[in-house]
Amino acid sequence: MKGRRVQELMTENVVSVRAETPFVEIVELIEEHRIDAVPVVDADRRVIGIVSESDLLHKQEFGGPRRTPSGLLGALRRRRAQAKAGAVNARGLMTTPVITVSPQATAAEAARIMARHKVDQLPVTDDDGRLVGIVARSDVLRVFLRSDEEIREDVVEQVIVRTLWQDPSTVQVRVHDGVVHLSGRVETKSLIPILTRFVAEVDGVVDVTEELTYEFDDSGRVPIPRA
């Protein structure tokens, strides 16, 4: 069971800049479009970097290239930040290498990438590295704006019936504020963790609890397949 793809959530008309784009123009674009960052692309629309608001703020942090940075900063960060403080265009400001995501990735996968790399947005690139969109944390979080009934319908139809081929009358599904509770009886013990994992992957599910019983104990004999 797979959730919504990045291509369904991303913004396609992406504001981007070239390496030669001046500092002030980048600030104007970010303010005008109310965005947090702009990808930097080459002539073929391949992503070569990204400039965020934090990159731009180094200009104020150090008051320009002549000011000596605070000694509290680490040596590596100090050098990088000072270099960006003196930058006049995207080439000097941008962060590289760029963390990107495929349009075929799920919302959950995009969220994990954002958390792992501590970023708020991800350029979306095709197989050739060309920019096709951008996805932000707010886009990923939209999957949680689903009604409990929509979530329950997906759990029953997409997971229990279509994915696991189970009789829906044997498993009771209750959903409250995105938390899914499963009760009832399944055929084998090994099916319980499979079921709960697939349910957790449904868009909008916040958590999964279960009080399931089983007819046969097949522990240790049937491996859990990957999603």
C-alpha positions, 0 to 999 in steps of 0.5 A, spaced: 500 500 500 503 506 497 500 513 499 500 519 495 506 521 490 510 527 490 508 529 483 501 529 486 503 534 492 509 538 489 508 545 486 510 545 478 511 552 477 517 553 480 521 559 481 528 558 480 534 562 479 541 561 475 548 561 478 549 569 476 542 571 479 544 577 483 543 577 491 538 583 491 534 579 485 534 573 489 531 577 495 526 580 491 523 573 488 523 570 495 519 576 498 514 577 492 512 569 491 513 568 499 517 562 499 523 560 503 528 558 498 529 558 490 533 552 486 539 554 482 539 551 475 543 551 469 541 552 462 538 545 461 534 546 468 538 541 472 539 543 479 546 545 481 544 548 488 539 551 492 539 558 496 534 559 502 533 565 507 538 562 511 543 563 506 541 570 505 541 572 512 548 571 513 549 577 510 546 580 516 549 575 521 556 578 519 554 585 516 558 583 510 564 581 508 569 585 512 566 583 519 569 578 523 565 572 525 563 570 532 568 565 535 562 561 538 561 558 531 565 552 529 571 553 524 567 550 518 561 553 519 564 560 520 568 559 513 562 557 509 557 563 513 563 568 512 563 566 504 556 567 503 556 573 507 560 576 502 557 573 496 553 577 490 550 572 486 547 565 487 553 562 485 556 564 492 550 563 496 547 556 494 548 550 498 551 544 494 550 538 493 542 539 493 538 534 496 532 532 491 526 527 491 523 523 485 516 525 483 515 518 484 517 518 491 511 517 496 509 523 501 512 519 507 519 518 503 519 525 502 518 527 509 523 522 512 528 525 507 526 532 510 527 530 517 534 526 515 537 532 512 533 538 516 530 541 510 524 545 509 523 543 502 526 539 496 527 540 489 523 535 485 527 532 479 526 527 473 531 522 472 536 527 468 536 531 474 532 536 471 527 541 475 520 539 475 517 541 481 518 543 489 515 540 495 515 543 502 513 541 509 506 544 508 505 540 502 507 533 505 502 535 511 496 536 507 496 528 507 493 529 514 487 533 512 483 527 510 476 525 514 476 519 518 471 516 514 476 517 508 481 514 511 477 508 514 475 507 507 482 506 504 484 501 510 478 497 508 478 497 501 485 498 499 489 494 505 484 489 507 481 487 501 485 489 495 492 488 498 491 482 503 485 479 500 482 478 507 474 478 508 473 485 511 467 482 516 473 479 520 477 486 522 473 491 525 476 498 523 475 504 527 478 511 526 478 517 530 482 524 529 487 519 524 488 514 529 486 507 526 484 502 531 484 494 528 480 489 532 477 482 530 481 476 528 485 474 522 488 467 519 495 467 521 499 471 527 504 473 522 499 477 518 498 482 524 504 486 523 503 486 516 496 489 516 498 494 521 504 496 517 500 497 511 495 501 515 500 506 517 502 507 510 495 510 508 495 517 507 492 521 513 494 515 518 497 518 525 497 512 529 495 505 529 493 501 535 490 493 534 487 488 538 487 483 533 487 475 535 489 470 530 487 463 528 494 459 527 500 461 530 505 461 524 511 465 528 518 464 525 515 460 518 513 466 514 517 472 513 514 479 513 514 481 505 516 488 504 511 494 502 
